[in-house]
Amino acid sequence: MLDRLHAIRSTLPPAAGRIADFIIANATEVVHMSATEVAERTESSEGGVVGLCLLLGARGFQQVKISLASDLVQPVQFIHEDLTKADNTATVI
């Protein structure tokens, strides 16, 4: 989602650009915010926030937040896949 925002940023009208800039700069916070809160912080409207979400190809703000959260998390490395029952304590640690 962040890559998509960067890609379309230069084509956005001023209000949508403010919203996009805010989301890019505050992605970690945005995943915990409502569309109304983003609108207030960017001096735009809730409709403007939802409109940007639709431009991004999302069904709404909730889907954008889910995509942002996915962008922000570090993949979990499953080390247990490399272990066997025969491994001793020294190997595991």
Contacts in CASP RR format, 6 or more apart in sequence:
PFRMAT RR
TARGET T0000
AUTHOR 0000-0000-0000
METHOD contacts of the structure
MODEL  1
MLDRLHAIRSTLPPAAGRIADFIIANATEVVHMSATEVAERTESSEGGVV
GLCLLLGARGFQQVKISLASDLVQPVQFIHEDLTKADNTATVI
1 56 0 8 1.000
1 58 0 8 1.000
1 64 0 8 1.000
1 67 0 8 1.000
1 68 0 8 1.000
1 70 0 8 1.000
1 71 0 8 1.000
2 24 0 8 1.000
2 27 0 8 1.000
2 68 0 8 1.000
2 71 0 8 1.000
3 71 0 8 1.000
4 56 0 8 1.000
5 20 0 8 1.000
5 23 0 8 1.000
5 24 0 8 1.000
5 56 0 8 1.000
6 24 0 8 1.000
8 20 0 8 1.000
8 55 0 8 1.000
8 56 0 8 1.000
9 17 0 8 1.000
9 20 0 8 1.000
9 21 0 8 1.000
9 24 0 8 1.000
12 20 0 8 1.000
12 52 0 8 1.000
12 55 0 8 1.000
15 42 0 8 1.000
15 44 0 8 1.000
15 45 0 8 1.000
15 48 0 8 1.000
16 44 0 8 1.000
16 48 0 8 1.000
16 51 0 8 1.000
16 52 0 8 1.000
16 55 0 8 1.000
17 52 0 8 1.000
18 42 0 8 1.000
18 43 0 8 1.000
18 44 0 8 1.000
19 38 0 8 1.000
19 39 0 8 1.000
19 42 0 8 1.000
19 44 0 8 1.000
19 48 0 8 1.000
19 49 0 8 1.000
19 52 0 8 1.000
20 52 0 8 1.000
22 30 0 8 1.000
22 38 0 8 1.000
22 41 0 8 1.000
22 42 0 8 1.000
23 30 0 8 1.000
23 38 0 8 1.000
23 64 0 8 1.000
23 68 0 8 1.000
26 41 0 8 1.000
27 68 0 8 1.000
27 71 0 8 1.000
27 72 0 8 1.000
28 72 0 8 1.000
30 38 0 8 1.000
30 65 0 8 1.000
30 68 0 8 1.000
31 65 0 8 1.000
31 68 0 8 1.000
31 69 0 8 1.000
31 72 0 8 1.000
33 41 0 8 1.000
33 65 0 8 1.000
34 61 0 8 1.000
35 46 0 8 1.000
35 47 0 8 1.000
35 49 0 8 1.000
35 50 0 8 1.000
35 61 0 8 1.000
36 46 0 8 1.000
38 49 0 8 1.000
38 61 0 8 1.000
39 45 0 8 1.000
39 46 0 8 1.000
39 47 0 8 1.000
39 48 0 8 1.000
39 49 0 8 1.000
42 49 0 8 1.000
49 61 0 8 1.000
50 60 0 8 1.000
50 61 0 8 1.000
53 59 0 8 1.000
53 60 0 8 1.000
53 61 0 8 1.000
53 63 0 8 1.000
53 64 0 8 1.000
54 60 0 8 1.000
56 64 0 8 1.000
58 64 0 8 1.000
58 67 0 8 1.000
83 91 0 8 1.000
83 92 0 8 1.000
END
